[in-house]
Amino acid sequence: MAKFLLIYRDEVEPKSQPSPEEMQGFLAMWGEWFQKFGGKIVDGGDALLPTGRVLKAGGEVSNGPYVEAKEMLGGYSVVQAEHYEEAVVIAKECPICKVGGMIEIREFAGYN
């Protein structure tokens, strides 16, 4: 069985902040997704703040993540699946897709 990284992407421009009720509903959707795919989601991951640093070759550090990007990395999860197709089935039901986000699905090389 392979592991896949689900990378959540969204537009850089922030949308309006959700109300507390909307946020609770969104978190409930995540809970339902985790429960539905139980043992397949091996790490629920976390959201990422829009701040960051970029370390370039030679040791130069700049504020990031990426000034020219139209999308930002919003978070991640790790799933275990037989193949890409199964990982896609799991990703399609992720709540981030229901609010306009995108998911990049990448297979781990398995070096560890």
Contacts in CASP RR format, 6 or more apart in sequence:
PFRMAT RR
TARGET T0000
AUTHOR 0000-0000-0000
METHOD contacts of the structure
MODEL  1
MAKFLLIYRDEVEPKSQPSPEEMQGFLAMWGEWFQKFGGKIVDGGDALLP
TGRVLKAGGEVSNGPYVEAKEMLGGYSVVQAEHYEEAVVIAKECPICKVG
GMIEIREFAGYN
1 80 0 8 1.000
1 81 0 8 1.000
1 82 0 8 1.000
2 80 0 8 1.000
2 81 0 8 1.000
2 82 0 8 1.000
2 83 0 8 1.000
2 87 0 8 1.000
2 107 0 8 1.000
2 108 0 8 1.000
3 42 0 8 1.000
3 78 0 8 1.000
3 79 0 8 1.000
3 80 0 8 1.000
3 107 0 8 1.000
3 108 0 8 1.000
3 110 0 8 1.000
4 78 0 8 1.000
4 79 0 8 1.000
4 80 0 8 1.000
4 81 0 8 1.000
4 84 0 8 1.000
4 87 0 8 1.000
4 105 0 8 1.000
4 106 0 8 1.000
4 107 0 8 1.000
4 108 0 8 1.000
5 76 0 8 1.000
5 77 0 8 1.000
5 78 0 8 1.000
5 105 0 8 1.000
5 106 0 8 1.000
5 107 0 8 1.000
5 108 0 8 1.000
6 76 0 8 1.000
6 77 0 8 1.000
6 78 0 8 1.000
6 79 0 8 1.000
6 87 0 8 1.000
6 90 0 8 1.000
6 91 0 8 1.000
6 94 0 8 1.000
6 103 0 8 1.000
6 104 0 8 1.000
6 105 0 8 1.000
7 73 0 8 1.000
7 75 0 8 1.000
7 76 0 8 1.000
7 103 0 8 1.000
7 104 0 8 1.000
7 105 0 8 1.000
7 106 0 8 1.000
8 47 0 8 1.000
8 73 0 8 1.000
8 74 0 8 1.000
8 75 0 8 1.000
8 76 0 8 1.000
8 77 0 8 1.000
8 94 0 8 1.000
8 96 0 8 1.000
8 101 0 8 1.000
8 102 0 8 1.000
8 103 0 8 1.000
9 71 0 8 1.000
9 72 0 8 1.000
9 73 0 8 1.000
9 74 0 8 1.000
9 101 0 8 1.000
9 102 0 8 1.000
9 103 0 8 1.000
9 104 0 8 1.000
10 71 0 8 1.000
10 72 0 8 1.000
10 74 0 8 1.000
10 96 0 8 1.000
10 100 0 8 1.000
10 101 0 8 1.000
10 102 0 8 1.000
11 70 0 8 1.000
11 71 0 8 1.000
11 72 0 8 1.000
12 50 0 8 1.000
12 69 0 8 1.000
12 70 0 8 1.000
12 71 0 8 1.000
12 72 0 8 1.000
14 50 0 8 1.000
18 26 0 8 1.000
26 95 0 8 1.000
26 99 0 8 1.000
29 95 0 8 1.000
29 98 0 8 1.000
30 95 0 8 1.000
33 41 0 8 1.000
33 93 0 8 1.000
33 94 0 8 1.000
33 95 0 8 1.000
34 41 0 8 1.000
34 44 0 8 1.000
36 93 0 8 1.000
37 79 0 8 1.000
37 90 0 8 1.000
37 93 0 8 1.000
39 80 0 8 1.000
40 79 0 8 1.000
40 80 0 8 1.000
40 81 0 8 1.000
40 86 0 8 1.000
40 90 0 8 1.000
41 77 0 8 1.000
41 78 0 8 1.000
41 79 0 8 1.000
41 80 0 8 1.000
41 90 0 8 1.000
42 78 0 8 1.000
42 79 0 8 1.000
42 80 0 8 1.000
43 77 0 8 1.000
43 78 0 8 1.000
44 77 0 8 1.000
44 78 0 8 1.000
45 75 0 8 1.000
45 76 0 8 1.000
45 77 0 8 1.000
45 78 0 8 1.000
46 75 0 8 1.000
46 76 0 8 1.000
47 74 0 8 1.000
47 75 0 8 1.000
48 73 0 8 1.000
48 74 0 8 1.000
48 75 0 8 1.000
48 76 0 8 1.000
50 65 0 8 1.000
50 72 0 8 1.000
50 74 0 8 1.000
51 63 0 8 1.000
51 64 0 8 1.000
52 63 0 8 1.000
52 64 0 8 1.000
52 65 0 8 1.000
53 61 0 8 1.000
53 62 0 8 1.000
53 63 0 8 1.000
53 64 0 8 1.000
54 61 0 8 1.000
54 62 0 8 1.000
54 63 0 8 1.000
54 64 0 8 1.000
54 65 0 8 1.000
54 66 0 8 1.000
55 61 0 8 1.000
56 62 0 8 1.000
65 72 0 8 1.000
65 73 0 8 1.000
71 102 0 8 1.000
77 94 0 8 1.000
79 87 0 8 1.000
79 90 0 8 1.000
79 91 0 8 1.000
81 87 0 8 1.000
81 90 0 8 1.000
84 105 0 8 1.000
84 107 0 8 1.000
87 105 0 8 1.000
87 107 0 8 1.000
88 105 0 8 1.000
91 97 0 8 1.000
91 103 0 8 1.000
91 105 0 8 1.000
94 103 0 8 1.000
96 102 0 8 1.000
96 103 0 8 1.000
97 103 0 8 1.000
END
